[in-house]
Amino acid sequence: MKRGSALLITLLLMGALLTITLGISTLVLREIHVTQSVVDANKVYYSAEAGVERALLGLSRNGAGYEPSGTFTADAADLAADFKYQYLTSNTNDSVPGFGGAGFSPEDKPVYVEPALTVDGLIDCVMSSAKNPFALAISKDRLYKECPRATYRKLALNETHIIPLFSTASGGGSVKVEDFIVQYYLNVHDGSGLWGEFKGLDLQKFDVLRWKLYGKPAGSVGAQRTESIADFYPGINNNGPLNPVCIGTNGGITSTVADAPEKCIFPVLSVDTPGGGAGKDQTLWSAARECYLTDAGSLVTGGALIKKTSSTSGAGCEMRDFINSHEENYLVLTNMVNPNIVGISNIKDPAQLARADIYYRVLAKRDAGGVEEPKLVKDYAEITSTGFAKTDSVAKTLNVRYKAPGFLPVFNFSLYKTTGSDADSKAFVTPPSI
């Protein structure tokens, strides 16, 4: 062996060992990094999930329309707990059903739809999602203008829907919706005709929708008593999604900011006016024709009518008067279509049963001029929760939609006093239905 060969062999062996060591170190460091990434990913996921749970807890403990939000940061002294989460909830909108997405910027977020052909041969839309490659993204205003049928909710025969006309404030109490309008149409040839022996008759002669407002008398803290007004309203010939029947407290509310496509039809009803003749027909869209005196301390006998009203016609109970004098108000809509007038001979036939469907939407007054208007409660509360770790360098966001079990206050009916005062009253009875 030549002089110096041992040194060369030693250097080669050291180089080989160093290469192997560096390779193993790289693999070990990579595994450590992957493991740490998994740990961080799990940490931010479960942090975001904790935010969702906190939001769900807030929803379960509060009234309709509550919007829980908050931030939680782990103790900085605990290095193993380097995480935090933030959560927001969108639970109100200016319409039922509501559109616009996550609610934090509802007017800017697109709505996804697919073109569809209706049974009467018209092109309309069905709601879709961003995951559908065939869906079109359009604005909320464009949805109301170009896809009007998709903006209504179906109310099947004998079905009842309850819509809160308030939202629960974050600081306690409630925010009352005073300005609203209900737009509805009957799904029978778009209201243009009746069936069988009723064919050719005026649809306005037949009641199809029962509405009711009920709530707690204002200022009745702790009182377990609700009051209500209600009436039956008709359909109208040739009503449809662009020309619905409209009832409510504000006839000027429309579905879009400008160029509203719908043309409201206000029903004409037969009413008995205090100063006029019996059965006088009047345009009545914001009042019950008959209501009962139910205030605490007042004697109710039979069908005692409330005479005091702000209605220019002097008949019935104004919706606005009722809302102003009551709290935590609810709107109840019931499909009362007579199956005979729409030709339903077999209620087990879905095609026949669909003739009695009523389509409706509820619109609240939109924000204008920087003034925020009270909102209606969404069908689904939308929760956005984000978890953070490693000083916010790792993040994960979860989006969850939660549907409340139902909007049912203590009593879904009115309680009527039969004696003069709370002290000597021992029982409540209900009068004839209004």
SEMIMAR-918206 format. One record per residue (C-alpha): x, y, z; residue in three letters. Coordinates in pm, whole numbers, padded with zeros to 5 digits, always signed. Example, Ala and Ser with C-alpha at 12.3 -4.5 7.8 and 13.67 -1.06 7.14 Angstrom:
<sites>
+01230-00450+00780ALA;+01367-00106+00714SER;
</sites>
This chain:
<sites>
+00000+00000+00000MET;+00128+00337-00099LYS;+00192+00602+00157ARG;-00121+00816+00216GLY;-00375+00555+00097SER;-00496+00492+00455ALA;-00579+00861+00492LEU;-00767+00861+00163LEU;-00969+00554+00261ILE;-01046+00712+00597THR;-01169+01031+00431LEU;-01387+00832+00191LEU;-01540+00633+00476LEU;-01602+00950+00675MET;-01768+01109+00371GLY;-01989+00806+00322ALA;-02085+00800+00690LEU;-02153+01174+00683LEU;-02374+01134+00377THR;-02570+00854+00543ILE;-02601+01058+00863THR;-02725+01366+00677LEU;-02974+01153+00482GLY;-03111+00997+00797ILE;-03122+01338+00966SER;-03318+01479+00673THR;-03568+01196+00696LEU;-03599+01240+01072VAL;-03642+01617+01043LEU;-03897+01569+00769ARG;-04094+01327+00985GLU;-04074+01570+01276ILE;-04203+01848+01050HIS;-04486+01628+00917VAL;-04577+01522+01269THR;-04575+01882+01387GLN;-04790+01982+01088SER;-05039+01710+01177VAL;-05040+01827+01538VAL;-05090+02190+01430ASP;-05362+02092+01182ALA;-05549+01897+01449ASN;-05500+02180+01695LYS;-05650+02446+01464VAL;-05928+02209+01351TYR;-06041+02132+01703TYR;-05997+02498+01797SER;-06231+02594+01512ALA;-06469+02317+01620GLU;-06464+02459+01973ALA;-06573+02793+01828GLY;-06862+02620+01648VAL;-06967+02454+01974GLU;-06956+02788+02157ARG;-07178+02940+01888ALA;-07422+02647+01906LEU;-07437+02687+02284LEU;-07519+03056+02240GLY;-07794+02972+01991LEU;-07947+02711+02220SER;-07954+02944+02521ARG;-08102+03247+02350ASN;-08408+03341+02148GLY;-08475+03349+01776ALA;-08229+03545+01566GLY;-07949+03560+01825TYR;-07603+03597+01667GLU;-07329+03474+01904PRO;-06970+03576+01836SER;-06643+03586+02028GLY;-06272+03512+02055THR;-06091+03271+02286PHE;-05714+03272+02337THR;-05528+03001+02530ALA;-05311+03098+02823ASP;-04983+03233+02682ALA;-04789+03082+02975ALA;-04882+02734+02858ASP;-04664+02676+02551LEU;-04849+02353+02472ALA;-05172+02552+02439ALA;-05061+02792+02166ASP;-05399+02829+01998PHE;-05704+03053+01971LYS;-06034+03067+01784TYR;-06277+03329+01660GLN;-06640+03267+01567TYR;-06917+03471+01406LEU;-07282+03389+01342THR;-07519+03525+01078SER;-07877+03453+01180ASN;-08082+03738+01030THR;-08171+03861+00684ASN;-08420+04096+00519ASP;-08629+03817+00367SER;-08777+03472+00431VAL;-08655+03261+00263PRO;-08320+03436+00282GLY;-08056+03462+00011PHE;-07708+03602-00007GLY;-07490+03342+00164GLY;-07293+03390+00483ALA;-07469+03707+00582GLY;-07167+03913+00683PHE;-07180+04080+00342SER;-07506+03936+00205PRO;-07552+04182-00080GLU;-07205+04111-00221ASP;-07198+03733-00196LYS;-07338+03556-00505PRO;-07631+03316-00511VAL;-07591+02994-00711TYR;-07874+02874-00936VAL;-07937+02634-01223GLU;-08174+02710-01510PRO;-08482+02486-01505ALA;-08803+02443-01700LEU;-09125+02482-01502THR;-09437+02271-01549VAL;-09601+02551-01747ASP;-09310+02569-01989GLY;-09141+02880-01850LEU;-08768+02901-01787ILE;-08691+02961-01422ASP;-08424+02857-01172CYS;-08361+02614-00891VAL;-08125+02691-00605MET;-07782+02527-00625SER;-07435+02561-00468SER;-07084+02665-00563ALA;-06981+02297-00575LYS;-07206+02236-00875ASN;-07003+02294-01196PRO;-07322+02377-01388PHE;-07443+02642-01140ALA;-07449+03010-01227LEU;-07341+03277-00977ALA;-07578+03574-00975ILE;-07648+03863-00742SER;-07936+03866-00495LYS;-08118+04141-00687ASP;-08078+03953-01014ARG;-08221+03641-00847LEU;-08543+03825-00759TYR;-08569+03976-01107LYS;-08483+03674-01323GLU;-08576+03376-01104CYS;-08885+03491-00913PRO;-09031+03145-00842ARG;-08710+03038-00667ALA;-08752+03318-00412THR;-09077+03178-00266TYR;-09125+02912+00002ARG;-09390+02642-00039LYS;-09678+02610+00208LEU;-09855+02278+00152ALA;-10222+02207+00219LEU;-10307+02245+00591ASN;-09941+02324+00669GLU;-09849+02602+00914THR;-09529+02806+00920HIS;-09423+03033+01209ILE;-09199+03334+01137ILE;-09055+03543+01422PRO;-09099+03917+01368LEU;-08810+04000+01599PHE;-08449+03904+01659SER;-08274+03858+01993THR;-08018+04130+02062ALA;-07668+04044+02187SER;-07711+04259+02497GLY;-08049+04110+02585GLY;-08399+04200+02482GLY;-08525+04187+02125SER;-08524+04399+01812VAL;-08875+04428+01668LYS;-08954+04406+01295VAL;-09229+04660+01233GLU;-09213+04700+00855ASP;-09284+04380+00663PHE;-09493+04248+00379ILE;-09609+03896+00293VAL;-09634+03816-00076GLN;-09814+03496-00178TYR;-09980+03326-00472TYR;-10183+03010-00519LEU;-10036+02731-00730ASN;-10343+02662-00945VAL;-10270+02763-01302HIS;-10086+03048-01129ASP;-10424+03145-00985GLY;-10586+03198-01324SER;-10862+02939-01291GLY;-11047+02695-01068LEU;-11160+02340-01130TRP;-11484+02148-01193GLY;-11804+02315-01079GLU;-11601+02613-00954PHE;-11445+02681-01295LYS;-11496+03041-01402GLY;-11563+03169-01050LEU;-11360+03450-00898ASP;-11076+03313-00682LEU;-11110+03614-00451GLN;-11440+03470-00328LYS;-11250+03184-00162PHE;-11028+03214+00146ASP;-10698+03033+00097VAL;-10456+03172+00360LEU;-10505+03221+00732ARG;-10265+03464+00895TRP;-10222+03533+01263LYS;-10008+03770+01467LEU;-09948+03688+01830TYR;-09718+03827+02094GLY;-09682+03936+02455LYS;-09848+04263+02561PRO;-09580+04532+02589ALA;-09463+04589+02945GLY;-09608+04264+03078SER;-09285+04148+03242VAL;-09310+03788+03357GLY;-09671+03753+03243ALA;-09745+03418+03081GLN;-10004+03560+02844ARG;-10012+03613+02471THR;-10263+03793+02252GLU;-10340+03765+01884SER;-10526+03895+01585ILE;-10603+03683+01280ALA;-10803+03664+00959ASP;-10863+03458+00645PHE;-10749+03615+00319TYR;-10833+03505-00038PRO;-10641+03426-00350GLY;-10679+03648-00655ILE;-10722+03554-01020ASN;-10404+03564-01225ASN;-10183+03594-00918ASN;-09830+03461-00956GLY;-09467+03522-00857PRO;-09458+03855-01041LEU;-09804+03966-00930ASN;-09854+03824-00580PRO;-10123+03901-00325VAL;-09967+04132-00064CYS;-10053+04179+00303ILE;-09854+04333+00587GLY;-09769+04662+00755THR;-09589+04838+00469ASN;-09715+04811+00112GLY;-09411+04990-00024GLY;-09158+04714+00053ILE;-09019+04543-00255THR;-08781+04254-00315SER;-08512+04459-00489THR;-08344+04793-00431VAL;-08467+04933-00762ALA;-08688+04824-01050ASP;-08880+04571-00842ALA;-09038+04320-01080PRO;-09339+04226-00865GLU;-09665+04417-00881LYS;-09857+04372-00559CYS;-10231+04293-00566ILE;-10409+04407-00250PHE;-10720+04203-00163PRO;-11067+04355-00142VAL;-11263+04206+00149LEU;-11616+04235+00280SER;-11614+04411+00617VAL;-11862+04550+00866ASP;-11760+04907+00939THR;-11863+05080+01265PRO;-11998+05380+01077GLY;-12096+05221+00748GLY;-12319+04954+00609GLY;-12276+04583+00669ALA;-12078+04386+00417GLY;-11910+04687+00261LYS;-11619+04585+00036ASP;-11290+04753+00117GLN;-10928+04714+00018THR;-10803+04556+00338LEU;-10451+04413+00344TRP;-10304+04521+00678SER;-10572+04437+00935ALA;-10796+04169+01077ALA;-11163+04234+01009ARG;-11258+04117+01356GLU;-11068+04089+01682CYS;-11144+04046+02050TYR;-11077+04266+02349LEU;-10812+04072+02541THR;-10633+04327+02757ASP;-10579+04222+03118ALA;-10842+04361+03353GLY;-11107+04391+03081SER;-11415+04176+03065LEU;-11456+03980+02745VAL;-11807+03877+02655THR;-11864+03676+02342GLY;-11737+03859+02034GLY;-11666+04201+02177ALA;-11497+04391+01895LEU;-11214+04633+01948ILE;-11343+04965+01810LYS;-11030+05169+01869LYS;-10805+05151+01563THR;-10586+05377+01354SER;-10727+05230+01034SER;-10870+05492+00802THR;-11155+05253+00732SER;-11233+05222+01103GLY;-11268+04845+01074ALA;-11071+04566+01238GLY;-10734+04556+01411CYS;-10434+04700+01232GLU;-10124+04480+01214MET;-09904+04780+01291ARG;-10110+04871+01599ASP;-10077+04517+01727PHE;-09701+04500+01669ILE;-09643+04838+01833ASN;-09830+04732+02147SER;-09679+04382+02174HIS;-09336+04223+02209GLU;-09175+03909+02066GLU;-09433+03893+01791ASN;-09475+03594+01561TYR;-09643+03567+01222LEU;-09831+03242+01159VAL;-09933+03140+00806LEU;-10162+02841+00740THR;-10270+02696+00405ASN;-10651+02675+00423MET;-10724+02601+00056VAL;-11048+02412-00002ASN;-10940+02095-00192PRO;-11263+02101-00396ASN;-11195+02434-00566ILE;-10859+02317-00701VAL;-10987+01978-00814GLY;-10832+01750-00552ILE;-11034+01428-00547SER;-10750+01210-00417ASN;-10526+01366-00154ILE;-10283+01075-00191LYS;-10203+01185-00546ASP;-09901+01421-00524PRO;-09985+01586-00857ALA;-10336+01672-00739GLN;-10220+01774-00391LEU;-09970+02018-00539ALA;-10259+02222-00682ARG;-10333+02344-00329ALA;-09979+02469-00266ASP;-09937+02832-00166ILE;-09604+02999-00234TYR;-09505+03290-00010TYR;-09218+03507+00100ARG;-09184+03763+00377VAL;-08987+04081+00310LEU;-08866+04326+00572ALA;-08767+04684+00502LYS;-08419+04702+00355ARG;-08139+04912+00498ASP;-08124+05254+00335ALA;-07922+05568+00384GLY;-07685+05400+00629GLY;-07973+05324+00869VAL;-07981+04960+00974GLU;-08331+04812+00970GLU;-08447+04522+01193PRO;-08410+04185+01025LYS;-08607+03861+01000LEU;-08470+03533+01132VAL;-08298+03307+00880LYS;-08401+02949+00812ASP;-08047+02845+00903TYR;-07798+03015+01134ALA;-07464+03031+00954GLU;-07158+02992+01175ILE;-06803+03074+01064THR;-06530+02968+01307SER;-06152+02993+01255THR;-05887+02823+01469GLY;-05529+02955+01489PHE;-05200+02806+01613ALA;-04828+02890+01618LYS;-04890+03263+01655THR;-05154+03263+01383ASP;-04922+03107+01123SER;-05153+02805+01095VAL;-05530+02849+01053ALA;-05839+02647+00972LYS;-06192+02775+00903THR;-06515+02579+00946LEU;-06850+02688+00801ASN;-07158+02532+00959VAL;-07531+02580+00898ARG;-07763+02512+01191TYR;-08141+02488+01177LYS;-08321+02557+01503ALA;-08573+02289+01612PRO;-08855+02541+01564GLY;-08983+02885+01659PHE;-09238+02809+01929LEU;-09290+03048+02218PRO;-09458+02953+02544VAL;-09807+02962+02396PHE;-09902+02938+02029ASN;-10250+03073+02106PHE;-10411+03360+02292SER;-10525+03354+02653LEU;-10838+03546+02741TYR;-10943+03673+03082LYS;-11287+03598+03213THR;-11273+03817+03527THR;-11176+04171+03608GLY;-10825+04160+03752SER;-10515+03947+03789ASP;-10577+03908+04163ALA;-10916+03740+04138ASP;-10862+03559+03810SER;-10822+03185+03850LYS;-10876+03062+03495ALA;-10835+03150+03130PHE;-11063+03046+02848VAL;-11037+03083+02473THR;-11317+03253+02278PRO;-11436+03153+01932PRO;-11158+03141+01673SER;-11076+03464+01496ILE;
</sites>
